[in-house]
Amino acid sequence: GAGSDLASIRTTAVENEKGFTLNGEKTFITNGIHADLVVVVCKTDPHASPAYKGISLMIVERDTPGFSRGRKLDKVGLNSQDTSELIFEDVAVSKDNLLGKKGEGFYYLMNQLQQERLIVGIGAIAACERMLELTVEYVKERKAFGKSIASFQNTQFKLAELQTEIEIGRTFLDRTIEAHMNGEDVVKEVSMSKWWTTDLVKKVAMECMHLHGGYGYMEEYEIARRFRDAPVTAIYAGSNEIMKTIIAKKMGLV
């Protein structure tokens, strides 16, 4: 129920003499079925103002009483990766399992968000490059009207445009990574990279699948899986609408 609005999480951890009592549910948890150790974001002070100051991180192990797994979720794409529901019912968490300081969880998460979003951008650009490679190979081999479809001007123009946009995306992303590694404030640039590269990967997936013709819609061709896996990149690690909001704030518009 929170998604990109992290401060609105509802899972709570009520403090007691021995530690905390954890209650709540999580959805869309990557590796939730297979994980032996989970880091749970929860509210240790549900009345904190602003709300993000009441967030803490707890470590919960697989066989802890009251901790269970819900469904393994049936996704459109990313089928080699399990995604699940996690359920916490009066889970006793010791004080030793508090990760960092109480009430500092939001800050810990924010510190790593830029790196997470850069990783998403890297994955998006790498997927773009792979799909373009697959498509260039395919159009050279595929024949129509007695010649390869690579010889058609429409095919050439489409692939030239994609190649250009991918190169631009890679160049900007690499520059942002370098600035991040140098310790510079790149929140705006990271947000730009994340939304632009993940919008681009959706465009490249669509164009490349289309250039594969009917075969592009067949599971036996890699481009079909790439097409299914691309859209979610614009949603996780902060939706692209959130990225644009951050950019607008950095521009002084908010």
C-alpha positions in Angstrom: 0.0 0.0 0.0 3.0 2.3 0.1 5.1 1.7 -3.0 7.1 4.8 -3.8 5.6 6.6 -0.8 7.9 5.0 1.7 6.8 7.1 4.7 3.3 5.6 4.4 4.3 2.0 5.3 2.0 0.4 7.8 4.0 -2.5 9.3 4.7 -1.7 12.9 7.2 -2.8 15.6 6.0 -2.0 19.1 8.9 -1.9 21.6 8.8 -4.0 24.8 11.3 -5.1 27.5 12.8 -7.8 25.3 12.8 -6.0 22.0 9.9 -5.5 19.6 6.7 -7.1 18.4 6.4 -6.9 14.7 3.1 -6.9 12.8 2.2 -6.3 9.1 2.4 -7.6 5.6 4.7 -6.9 2.6 3.9 -7.4 -1.0 6.1 -7.5 -4.2 9.2 -8.7 -2.3 12.0 -9.9 -4.5 13.5 -13.2 -3.4 10.9 -13.4 -0.7 10.4 -17.1 -1.1 14.0 -18.1 -1.1 15.5 -15.6 1.4 16.7 -16.9 4.8 17.2 -13.4 6.1 15.0 -10.4 5.5 15.5 -6.7 6.4 12.0 -5.3 7.4 11.2 -1.7 7.1 8.7 -0.8 9.8 7.3 2.0 12.0 8.7 2.0 15.5 7.0 5.4 16.1 3.7 5.5 14.1 3.0 9.0 15.5 6.3 10.6 14.5 6.1 13.9 12.6 7.2 14.0 9.9 6.3 10.3 9.4 9.6 9.2 8.0 11.3 9.9 11.3 9.5 6.9 12.9 10.9 4.3 10.5 13.4 1.6 11.6 15.0 -1.5 10.0 14.7 -5.0 11.6 16.4 -8.2 10.7 14.1 -11.3 10.8 15.3 -14.9 10.2 13.5 -17.5 8.2 12.1 -19.7 11.0 11.2 -17.0 13.5 7.8 -17.8 15.0 5.0 -15.7 13.4 7.0 -15.0 10.2 5.5 -16.7 7.2 5.4 -16.4 3.4 2.3 -15.7 1.4 1.8 -16.4 -2.3 4.6 -16.7 -4.8 3.2 -13.9 -7.1 2.5 -14.7 -10.8 4.2 -11.8 -12.7 4.0 -10.8 -16.3 7.8 -10.9 -16.7 11.0 -11.5 -14.7 9.9 -15.1 -14.3 13.3 -16.4 -13.3 13.0 -14.3 -10.1 10.6 -15.1 -7.3 8.4 -12.3 -5.9 6.3 -13.0 -2.9 4.2 -11.8 0.1 5.7 -11.7 3.6 3.5 -11.9 6.7 4.5 -10.9 10.2 2.1 -11.9 13.0 3.3 -10.9 16.5 6.9 -11.7 15.6 9.2 -11.2 18.5 12.3 -9.4 17.4 15.2 -8.9 19.8 16.9 -5.6 20.3 20.0 -7.1 18.8 18.1 -7.5 15.5 17.5 -3.7 15.2 19.7 -2.7 12.2 21.4 0.6 13.0 19.6 3.1 15.3 15.9 3.2 16.0 14.1 5.9 13.9 17.0 6.2 11.4 15.8 3.6 8.9 14.5 6.2 6.4 18.0 7.8 6.2 19.7 4.5 5.7 17.4 3.7 2.8 17.8 7.1 1.2 21.6 6.8 1.4 21.5 3.8 -0.9 18.7 4.9 -3.2 21.0 6.7 -5.7 23.1 3.6 -6.1 20.0 1.4 -6.6 18.6 3.7 -9.2 21.9 3.8 -11.1 21.9 0.0 -11.1 18.4 0.0 -12.6 19.7 2.5 -15.3 22.7 0.2 -16.0 20.4 -2.8 -16.4 18.1 -0.8 -18.7 20.9 0.4 -21.0 22.5 -3.1 -21.1 19.1 -4.5 -22.1 18.7 -1.9 -24.8 22.2 -2.8 -26.2 21.4 -6.5 -26.1 18.0 -6.0 -27.9 19.6 -3.8 -30.6 22.3 -6.5 -31.1 19.7 -9.2 -31.5 17.6 -7.1 -33.9 20.5 -6.1 -36.1 21.5 -9.8 -36.5 17.9 -10.8 -37.2 17.2 -8.1 -39.9 20.3 -9.0 -41.8 19.2 -12.6 -42.0 15.5 -12.2 -42.5 14.4 -12.0 -46.2 11.3 -10.2 -47.6 10.5 -9.4 -51.2 13.7 -11.1 -52.2 16.1 -9.1 -50.0 17.1 -8.7 -46.4 14.8 -6.4 -44.4 18.0 -4.6 -43.2 18.2 -3.2 -46.7 14.8 -1.3 -46.3 15.2 2.3 -45.4 12.5 2.1 -42.7 14.5 -0.6 -40.9 17.8 1.4 -41.3 16.2 4.6 -39.9 14.6 2.8 -37.0 17.8 1.1 -35.9 19.9 4.3 -36.5 17.5 6.2 -34.2 17.7 3.5 -31.5 21.5 3.3 -31.7 21.7 7.0 -31.3 19.4 7.2 -28.2 21.1 4.2 -26.6 24.6 5.9 -27.0 23.2 9.1 -25.6 21.8 7.2 -22.6 25.0 5.3 -22.0 27.1 8.5 -22.1 24.9 10.3 -19.6 24.7 7.3 -17.4 28.4 6.8 -17.3 29.0 10.4 -16.5 26.6 10.2 -13.6 28.2 7.0 -12.3 31.6 8.7 -12.4 30.2 11.8 -10.5 28.6 9.5 -7.9 31.8 7.6 -7.3 33.6 10.9 -6.8 31.1 11.7 -4.0 29.2 14.5 -5.8 25.5 15.3 -5.3 23.9 13.6 -8.2 20.3 13.2 -7.0 18.9 15.1 -10.0 21.1 13.4 -12.5 20.4 9.9 -11.1 16.6 10.7 -11.3 17.1 11.8 -14.9 19.1 8.7 -15.8 16.6 6.3 -14.1 13.4 7.6 -15.8 15.0 8.2 -19.2 16.8 4.9 -19.5 13.8 2.9 -18.3 11.4 4.7 -20.7 14.0 4.1 -23.4 14.2 0.3 -22.7 10.4 0.1 -23.2 10.6 1.9 -26.5 13.6 -0.3 -27.7 11.7 -3.5 -26.7 8.7 -2.5 -28.6 10.6 -1.4 -31.8 12.9 -4.4 -31.8 10.0 -6.9 -31.2 8.2 -5.2 -34.1 11.2 -5.6 -36.4 11.3 -9.3 -35.6 7.8 -9.5 -37.1 5.7 -12.5 -36.0 8.7 -14.3 -34.6 9.2 -11.5 -32.1 6.0 -12.6 -30.4 7.2 -16.2 -30.0 8.6 -17.4 -26.7 11.4 -19.2 -28.5 12.9 -15.8 -29.4 14.8 -13.8 -26.7 13.2 -10.6 -27.8 9.9 -11.8 -26.5 11.2 -12.2 -22.9 13.0 -8.9 -23.2 9.7 -7.3 -24.2 8.0 -8.8 -21.1 10.8 -7.8 -18.7 11.2 -4.2 -19.8 8.1 -2.3 -18.5 8.6 -3.0 -14.7 11.9 -1.1 -14.7 9.9 2.2 -14.9 8.0 1.2 -11.7 10.5 -0.2 -9.2 13.2 1.7 -7.4 10.9 4.7 -7.4 8.4 5.1 -10.3 9.4 7.4 -13.1 6.7 9.9 -12.0 8.6 10.2 -8.7 11.8 10.7 -10.6 10.3 13.7 -12.4 9.0 15.1 -9.2 12.5 14.9 -7.7 14.0 16.7 -10.8 11.3 19.4 -10.5 12.3 20.0 -6.9 16.0 20.2 -7.8 15.0 22.8 -10.4 13.3 24.9 -7.7 9.8 24.3 -9.2 8.4 22.8 -6.0 
